[in-house]
């Protein structure tokens, strides 16, 4: 999986180098015809936000392989932060600005953080929901967990580190912050 994450990061960097204003042929559509498409995603959704969530940057610096972690981030980090047909996606530290957070920026895919590319490698984590066998669930995260780009999520799970320092969270719980109400998560 580490090589897949590395490929995603490299591809994202190449696509981002082209610039915010260019359209990409990458789409975020999904077709999942596997038998596991009927997985009940509600078992992963948390009713309450876990306490003491670390930012992605903090978790990358402090977590060790196999450690229980709780971290907060926004879905994004590339033109397509999703793994097609899998319950997996990338998140970015909430301190980074998406293009849509910058007044006057008209980027068509603000979740790619093309204005923050130099900070992305140290500010991104990969999240994947796994079954009891440890394999990623064969269900698209957008459908399984009702997610979309730039949502702020709190993820609970186990840290998986690779030799390059990348962080993957083998997730068992997810809380989606309601960012439409600034007082909702204080």
Backbone as CSV, one residue per row, in Angstrom:
resi,resn,N_x,N_y,N_z,CA_x,CA_y,CA_z,C_x,C_y,C_z
1,UNK,0.819,-1.186,0.000,0.000,0.000,0.000,0.859,1.244,0.000
2,UNK,2.071,1.131,0.595,2.939,2.300,0.634,3.329,2.725,-0.763
3,UNK,3.523,1.781,-1.671,3.882,2.162,-3.027,2.700,2.826,-3.719
4,UNK,1.488,2.397,-3.412,0.305,3.027,-3.993,0.189,4.455,-3.481
5,UNK,0.446,4.678,-2.196,0.387,6.024,-1.641,1.465,6.892,-2.267
6,UNK,2.662,6.337,-2.458,3.759,7.088,-3.070,3.392,7.483,-4.490
7,UNK,2.771,6.571,-5.237,2.338,6.875,-6.595,1.302,8.000,-6.572
8,UNK,0.368,7.945,-5.622,-0.651,8.989,-5.511,0.014,10.336,-5.250
9,UNK,0.976,10.370,-4.335,1.663,11.622,-4.006,2.432,12.141,-5.209
10,UNK,3.146,11.258,-5.921,3.904,11.676,-7.095,2.973,12.196,-8.180
11,UNK,1.902,11.457,-8.458,0.943,11.911,-9.472,0.310,13.231,-9.084
12,UNK,-0.035,13.375,-7.809,-0.636,14.626,-7.352,0.331,15.774,-7.549
13,UNK,1.585,15.563,-7.240,2.588,16.607,-7.411,2.722,17.008,-8.868
14,UNK,2.731,16.013,-9.766,2.830,16.319,-11.189,1.608,17.087,-11.682
15,UNK,0.431,16.654,-11.260,-0.786,17.335,-11.681,-0.855,18.742,-11.120
16,UNK,-0.397,18.916,-9.902,-0.429,20.228,-9.282,0.550,21.177,-9.929
17,UNK,1.629,20.658,-10.444,2.618,21.496,-11.096,2.049,22.170,-12.339
18,UNK,1.036,21.573,-12.920,0.402,22.143,-14.098,-0.341,23.427,-13.746
19,UNK,-0.863,23.510,-12.523,-1.521,24.732,-12.088,-2.971,24.540,-11.753
20,UNK,-3.467,25.495,-10.999,-4.837,25.432,-10.502,-5.873,25.600,-11.598
21,UNK,-5.562,26.338,-12.640,-6.594,26.725,-13.582,-6.834,25.710,-14.675
22,UNK,-6.019,24.670,-14.772,-6.210,23.700,-15.831,-7.102,22.568,-15.365
23,UNK,-7.961,22.145,-16.245,-8.838,21.021,-15.959,-8.061,19.727,-16.074
24,UNK,-8.461,18.757,-15.323,-7.850,17.436,-15.390,-8.869,16.456,-15.931
25,UNK,-8.388,15.435,-16.623,-9.304,14.425,-17.125,-9.637,13.398,-16.052
26,UNK,-8.993,13.515,-14.877,-9.290,12.601,-13.781,-10.679,12.901,-13.253
27,UNK,-11.449,11.870,-13.064,-12.791,12.061,-12.545,-12.916,11.402,-11.199
28,UNK,-13.981,11.750,-10.497,-14.217,11.138,-9.197,-15.483,10.293,-9.218
29,UNK,-15.804,9.781,-10.386,-16.970,8.910,-10.461,-16.587,7.515,-10.009
30,UNK,-17.573,6.787,-9.607,-17.287,5.455,-9.090,-18.338,4.468,-9.546
31,UNK,-17.866,3.318,-9.894,-18.772,2.209,-10.131,-18.233,1.043,-9.345
32,UNK,-19.031,0.554,-8.459,-18.597,-0.547,-7.609,-19.588,-1.684,-7.770
33,UNK,-19.146,-2.729,-8.384,-20.045,-3.852,-8.632,-19.615,-5.078,-7.847
34,UNK,-18.735,-4.898,-6.870,-18.284,-6.038,-6.086,-19.366,-6.457,-5.105
35,UNK,-19.327,-7.705,-4.655,-20.313,-8.177,-3.690,-20.277,-7.383,-2.392
36,UNK,-19.110,-6.793,-2.071,-18.994,-6.052,-0.828,-19.626,-4.662,-0.902
37,UNK,-20.219,-4.318,-2.036,-20.830,-3.002,-2.198,-21.958,-2.791,-1.193
38,UNK,-22.444,-3.849,-0.588,-23.542,-3.747,0.371,-23.043,-3.608,1.812
39,UNK,-21.774,-3.300,2.008,-21.220,-3.116,3.355,-21.959,-1.976,4.032
40,UNK,-22.280,-2.163,5.305,-22.963,-1.129,6.079,-21.931,-0.154,6.639
41,UNK,-21.830,1.006,6.032,-20.862,2.010,6.462,-21.208,2.657,7.788
42,UNK,-22.454,2.534,8.225,-22.859,3.180,9.475,-22.091,2.641,10.678
43,UNK,-21.550,1.427,10.571,-20.796,0.871,11.697,-19.496,1.632,11.943
44,UNK,-19.032,2.407,10.961,-17.807,3.183,11.098,-18.069,4.631,11.518
45,UNK,-19.303,5.082,11.381,-19.631,6.471,11.686,-19.833,6.658,13.181
46,UNK,-19.120,7.614,13.737,-19.176,7.886,15.170,-20.199,8.979,15.451
47,UNK,-20.988,8.812,16.503,-21.996,9.806,16.879,-21.391,11.016,17.566
48,UNK,-20.252,10.812,18.213,-19.575,11.903,18.904,-18.142,11.984,18.438
49,UNK,-17.632,13.203,18.395,-16.247,13.397,17.995,-15.306,12.876,19.074
50,UNK,-14.358,12.041,18.704,-13.376,11.563,19.684,-12.572,12.739,20.248
51,UNK,-12.240,12.654,21.512,-11.494,13.727,22.171,-10.028,13.705,21.749
52,UNK,-9.415,14.848,21.879,-7.971,15.013,21.705,-7.447,14.535,20.358
53,UNK,-8.097,14.959,19.304,-7.623,14.611,17.966,-6.378,15.430,17.642
54,UNK,-5.371,14.769,17.124,-4.159,15.434,16.664,-4.385,15.917,15.238
55,UNK,-3.657,16.932,14.839,-3.691,17.327,13.438,-2.882,16.301,12.649
56,UNK,-2.996,16.337,11.351,-2.238,15.411,10.509,-0.735,15.619,10.730
57,UNK,-0.305,16.869,10.783,1.115,17.163,10.988,1.586,16.589,12.320
58,UNK,0.818,16.790,13.383,1.190,16.244,14.697,1.261,14.726,14.667
59,UNK,0.267,14.101,14.046,0.229,12.638,13.988,1.405,12.095,13.176
60,UNK,1.761,12.774,12.096,2.919,12.333,11.299,4.206,12.423,12.109
61,UNK,4.302,13.431,12.955,5.510,13.626,13.756,5.568,12.680,14.957
62,UNK,4.419,12.410,15.585,4.414,11.751,16.889,3.971,10.294,16.909
63,UNK,3.212,9.850,15.933,2.663,8.495,16.018,3.696,7.451,15.605
64,UNK,3.541,6.293,16.221,4.407,5.161,15.909,3.570,4.055,15.281
65,UNK,4.231,3.205,14.536,3.560,2.103,13.871,2.794,1.253,14.879
66,UNK,1.517,0.999,14.608,0.682,0.167,15.466,-0.001,0.909,16.598
67,UNK,0.312,2.177,16.771,-0.261,2.985,17.850,-1.697,3.401,17.519
68,UNK,-2.561,3.430,18.551,-3.898,3.984,18.372,-3.770,5.481,18.128
69,UNK,-4.491,5.986,17.129,-4.431,7.405,16.803,-5.827,7.957,16.555
70,UNK,-5.959,9.243,16.806,-7.142,10.010,16.431,-6.602,11.281,15.795
71,UNK,-6.986,11.543,14.549,-6.506,12.747,13.894,-7.600,13.421,13.100
72,UNK,-7.399,14.720,12.890,-8.357,15.540,12.172,-7.698,16.074,10.910
73,UNK,-8.475,16.105,9.833,-7.989,16.638,8.573,-9.143,16.880,7.620
74,UNK,-8.803,17.474,6.497,-9.795,17.719,5.445,-9.506,16.782,4.285
75,UNK,-10.554,16.247,3.694,-10.396,15.327,2.575,-9.854,16.094,1.383
76,UNK,-8.727,15.636,0.875,-8.097,16.296,-0.267,-6.633,15.945,-0.355
77,UNK,-5.903,16.826,-1.019,-4.473,16.642,-1.170,-4.044,16.294,-2.580
78,UNK,-5.008,16.048,-3.444,-4.734,15.772,-4.855,-6.009,16.025,-5.645
79,UNK,-5.882,16.004,-6.961,-7.053,16.207,-7.808,-8.109,15.147,-7.500
80,UNK,-7.660,13.928,-7.229,-8.570,12.839,-6.876,-8.056,12.170,-5.598
81,UNK,-8.552,12.583,-4.425,-8.054,12.023,-3.167,-8.616,10.643,-2.831
82,UNK,-9.423,10.082,-3.688,-10.098,8.808,-3.440,-9.352,7.658,-4.091
83,UNK,-9.523,6.468,-3.531,-9.071,5.241,-4.183,-10.337,4.604,-4.732
84,UNK,-10.423,4.558,-6.036,-11.632,4.062,-6.686,-11.993,2.662,-6.203
85,UNK,-13.241,2.494,-5.786,-13.742,1.197,-5.375,-13.246,0.706,-4.027
86,UNK,-12.593,1.570,-3.277,-12.086,1.207,-1.958,-12.488,2.274,-0.949
87,UNK,-12.606,1.879,0.288,-12.929,2.822,1.366,-11.620,3.447,1.838
88,UNK,-11.057,4.294,0.983,-9.755,4.896,1.259,-9.673,6.267,0.606
89,UNK,-8.958,7.172,1.284,-8.815,8.539,0.790,-7.689,9.230,1.542
90,UNK,-7.283,10.375,1.041,-6.242,11.140,1.724,-6.866,12.341,2.420
91,UNK,-6.209,12.744,3.513,-6.627,13.935,4.246,-5.418,14.850,4.419
92,UNK,-5.715,16.129,4.587,-4.694,17.160,4.694,-4.870,17.878,6.027
93,UNK,-3.755,18.294,6.604,-3.780,19.019,7.868,-4.714,20.229,7.750
94,UNK,-5.546,20.472,8.772,-6.517,21.567,8.684,-5.891,22.960,8.686
95,UNK,-4.601,23.075,8.971,-3.968,24.399,8.939,-3.638,24.845,7.522
96,UNK,-3.612,23.929,6.565,-3.341,24.305,5.180,-4.599,24.888,4.553
97,UNK,-4.395,25.799,3.627,-5.526,26.432,2.955,-5.806,25.737,1.630
98,UNK,-7.045,25.327,1.483,-7.495,24.847,0.179,-7.654,26.083,-0.693
99,UNK,-7.621,25.892,-1.983,-7.746,27.027,-2.897,-9.029,27.810,-2.634
100,UNK,-10.095,27.137,-2.244,-11.376,27.802,-1.978,-11.325,28.667,-0.720
101,UNK,-10.284,28.511,0.100,-10.112,29.334,1.297,-9.396,30.641,0.992
102,UNK,-8.929,30.788,-0.228,-8.178,31.974,-0.631,-9.102,32.880,-1.430
103,UNK,-9.411,34.084,-0.896,-10.323,35.002,-1.602,-9.848,35.267,-3.034
104,UNK,-10.783,35.143,-3.960,-10.503,35.418,-5.358,-9.943,34.242,-6.140
105,UNK,-9.551,33.170,-5.478,-9.017,32.009,-6.192,-10.178,31.281,-6.854
106,UNK,-10.037,30.961,-8.114,-11.114,30.310,-8.862,-10.753,28.893,-9.298
107,UNK,-9.921,28.237,-8.523,-9.509,26.861,-8.827,-10.752,25.971,-8.911
108,UNK,-10.820,25.161,-9.941,-11.988,24.299,-10.137,-11.975,23.064,-9.247
109,UNK,-10.819,22.714,-8.699,-10.707,21.562,-7.800,-9.912,22.007,-6.573
110,UNK,-10.533,22.817,-5.712,-9.795,23.417,-4.591,-9.254,22.415,-3.592
111,UNK,-9.751,21.200,-3.587,-9.285,20.169,-2.668,-7.907,19.628,-3.065
112,UNK,-7.376,20.055,-4.205,-6.039,19.589,-4.577,-4.934,20.363,-3.855
113,UNK,-5.304,21.468,-3.190,-4.346,22.268,-2.424,-3.161,22.686,-3.297
114,UNK,-3.429,23.044,-4.554,-2.337,23.376,-5.471,-1.579,24.634,-5.043
115,UNK,-2.159,25.426,-4.167,-1.459,26.612,-3.665,-0.574,26.278,-2.475
116,UNK,-0.604,25.034,-2.017,0.167,24.601,-0.846,1.038,23.382,-1.168
117,UNK,1.390,23.187,-2.435,2.077,21.954,-2.831,3.375,21.712,-2.074
118,UNK,4.089,22.741,-1.731,5.356,22.557,-1.030,5.154,22.033,0.392
119,UNK,3.963,22.220,0.955,3.673,21.760,2.311,2.980,20.395,2.345
120,UNK,2.426,19.967,1.222,1.613,18.744,1.198,2.319,17.473,1.667
121,UNK,3.541,17.197,1.250,4.141,15.919,1.661,4.183,15.700,3.178
122,UNK,4.410,16.753,3.944,4.482,16.618,5.409,3.146,16.871,6.089
123,UNK,2.108,17.113,5.298,0.815,17.503,5.855,-0.326,16.605,5.419
124,UNK,-0.008,15.453,4.855,-1.014,14.550,4.308,-0.919,13.181,4.979
125,UNK,-2.069,12.577,5.204,-2.137,11.201,5.697,-3.118,10.434,4.814
126,UNK,-2.942,9.150,4.759,-3.813,8.285,3.984,-4.695,7.521,4.959
127,UNK,-5.980,7.453,4.665,-6.944,6.770,5.530,-7.544,5.616,4.750
128,UNK,-7.558,4.450,5.374,-8.256,3.341,4.728,-9.008,2.539,5.782
129,UNK,-10.231,2.216,5.437,-11.085,1.400,6.293,-10.881,-0.046,5.872
130,UNK,-10.566,-0.875,6.845,-10.233,-2.262,6.556,-11.212,-3.206,7.235
131,UNK,-11.346,-4.371,6.660,-12.182,-5.411,7.240,-11.423,-6.180,8.302
132,UNK,-12.062,-7.173,8.853,-11.436,-8.001,9.887,-10.176,-8.702,9.384
133,UNK,-10.086,-8.889,8.072,-8.916,-9.542,7.489,-7.761,-8.573,7.242
134,UNK,-7.972,-7.279,7.556,-6.926,-6.282,7.363,-6.852,-5.717,5.963
135,UNK,-7.695,-6.179,5.074,-7.702,-5.692,3.687,-8.659,-4.515,3.559
136,UNK,-8.338,-3.561,2.684,-9.227,-2.417,2.477,-10.610,-2.876,2.019
137,UNK,-11.634,-2.224,2.537,-13.004,-2.562,2.157,-13.235,-2.235,0.688
138,UNK,-13.902,-3.133,0.004,-14.211,-2.957,-1.414,-15.523,-2.205,-1.572
139,UNK,-15.505,-0.976,-1.115,-16.666,-0.100,-1.255,-16.130,1.320,-1.305
140,UNK,-16.621,2.107,-2.222,-16.145,3.470,-2.382,-16.461,4.305,-1.142
141,UNK,-15.477,4.985,-0.599,-15.647,5.770,0.633,-16.715,6.841,0.495
142,UNK,-16.830,7.429,-0.691,-17.845,8.475,-0.897,-19.237,7.922,-0.692
143,UNK,-19.467,6.724,-1.167,-20.785,6.099,-1.043,-20.961,5.446,0.326
144,UNK,-19.934,4.726,0.765,-20.001,3.986,2.023,-20.208,4.910,3.217
145,UNK,-19.512,6.061,3.211,-19.519,6.953,4.370,-20.131,8.320,4.074
146,UNK,-20.687,8.474,2.878,-21.321,9.724,2.461,-20.350,10.899,2.599
147,UNK,-19.215,10.787,1.945,-18.161,11.797,2.049,-17.978,12.551,0.744
148,UNK,-17.359,13.731,0.858,-16.990,14.515,-0.319,-15.728,15.311,-0.007
149,UNK,-15.123,15.812,-1.054,-13.909,16.576,-0.927,-14.095,17.774,0.003
150,UNK,-13.043,18.086,0.752,-12.929,19.222,1.672,-13.733,19.098,2.954
151,UNK,-14.416,17.978,3.166,-15.061,17.796,4.464,-13.981,17.615,5.520
152,UNK,-14.239,18.177,6.698,-13.344,17.981,7.827,-13.803,16.734,8.564
153,UNK,-12.871,15.797,8.735,-13.190,14.528,9.377,-12.219,14.263,10.526
154,UNK,-12.720,13.548,11.514,-11.890,13.057,12.603,-11.870,11.543,12.449
155,UNK,-10.669,10.995,12.333,-10.490,9.583,12.039,-9.853,8.896,13.242
156,UNK,-10.382,7.729,13.584,-9.840,6.926,14.679,-9.365,5.596,14.111
157,UNK,-8.190,5.148,14.543,-7.688,3.873,14.069,-6.279,3.606,14.549
158,UNK,-5.571,2.777,13.793,-4.190,2.398,14.112,-3.250,3.019,13.079
159,UNK,-2.129,3.543,13.575,-1.126,4.120,12.689,-0.352,3.028,11.982
160,UNK,-0.110,3.232,10.727,0.753,2.350,9.939,1.788,3.263,9.295
161,UNK,3.049,3.059,9.644,4.130,3.895,9.136,4.954,3.120,8.121
162,UNK,5.491,3.836,7.143,6.435,3.207,6.235,7.808,3.835,6.439
163,UNK,8.796,3.272,5.782,10.163,3.747,5.986,10.378,5.177,5.486
164,UNK,9.515,5.688,4.639,9.637,7.058,4.143,8.978,8.063,5.091
165,UNK,8.330,7.572,6.161,7.688,8.476,7.111,6.231,8.752,6.808
166,UNK,5.692,8.148,5.759,4.286,8.345,5.432,3.407,7.696,6.491
167,UNK,2.257,8.294,6.711,1.308,7.805,7.699,0.032,7.344,7.022
168,UNK,-0.340,6.103,7.307,-1.637,5.571,6.907,-2.380,5.232,8.184
169,UNK,-3.661,5.553,8.221,-4.495,5.193,9.365,-5.405,4.057,8.931
170,UNK,-5.274,2.917,9.601,-6.176,1.792,9.387,-7.386,2.086,10.262
171,UNK,-8.372,2.709,9.670,-9.460,3.339,10.410,-10.551,2.366,10.825
172,UNK,-11.084,2.644,12.032,-12.245,1.894,12.516,-13.369,2.832,12.928
173,UNK,-13.136,4.145,12.824,-14.173,5.105,13.170,-13.962,6.433,12.476
174,UNK,-15.060,7.107,12.177,-15.018,8.383,11.475,-16.110,9.294,12.014
175,UNK,-15.728,10.522,12.285,-16.686,11.553,12.660,-16.544,12.677,11.657
176,UNK,-17.662,13.117,11.077,-17.644,14.215,10.115,-18.073,15.478,10.842
177,UNK,-17.178,16.464,10.863,-17.494,17.731,11.508,-18.485,18.520,10.684
178,UNK,-19.399,19.179,11.386,-20.351,20.076,10.742,-19.701,21.456,10.679
179,UNK,-19.108,21.769,9.548,-18.411,23.053,9.422,-19.347,24.175,8.997
180,UNK,-20.612,23.850,8.769,-21.561,24.919,8.438,-21.940,25.706,9.697
181,UNK,-21.734,25.113,10.873,-22.000,25.786,12.143,-20.691,25.884,12.908
182,UNK,-20.042,27.063,12.923,-18.729,27.190,13.544,-18.718,26.849,15.038
183,UNK,-19.862,26.893,15.719,-19.912,26.603,17.145,-20.160,25.122,17.423
184,UNK,-20.455,24.356,16.380,-20.845,22.958,16.565,-19.727,22.092,17.120
185,UNK,-18.485,22.448,16.891,-17.386,21.569,17.280,-16.462,22.192,18.305
186,UNK,-16.967,23.145,19.064,-16.138,23.772,20.087,-16.384,23.126,21.434
